[in-house]
């Protein structure tokens, strides 16, 4: 089995420091295909680049920040509006 076929089966790619500089487009394509990229320096693995996880975003109201205040807590959307401020708040 060739090296290319083995890399496809492992779903990973090896890239040297020079490859990071000159073959950036190929590395980004590999990340789009959810491949793991191992960074090699003098033939030894120095690091790994992993594709981003497809984690679903949680609800804002489920964050631990909400519900910390005593008394009747404001709704999460009201709290976020207060934190973000208006359009001209920075003036």
C-alpha positions, 0 to 999 in steps of 0.5 A, a space after each residue: 500500500 502506498 504512503 498516499 493511500 495510507 494517509 487517506 485511510 488514516 484521515 490525517 496529513 503530515 506537513 513539515 514547517 516548509 509545507 506550512 509556508 508554501 502549501 498552505 492551500 493544501 493544508 486548508 483543504 485537508 482541514 475542510 475535509 476534517 483531516 488531522 494534520 501533524 506538523 513535522 520538524 526534522 521528521 519528528 512530530 512537533 504538533 497537531 492541527 485539528 479541524 474545528 468540532 461541529 459543536 452545537 451552540 447552547 442557549 444563552 439562558 442556560 449559561 451559569 452567568 444568568 441567575 446569579 443575582 438575588 431577587 427576581 432575575 431579569 430575563 436573559 435578553 434584557 441582561 444581554 441588551 444591558 451588557 451590549 449597550 446601544 449603538 452610541 454607547 461608546 461616545 
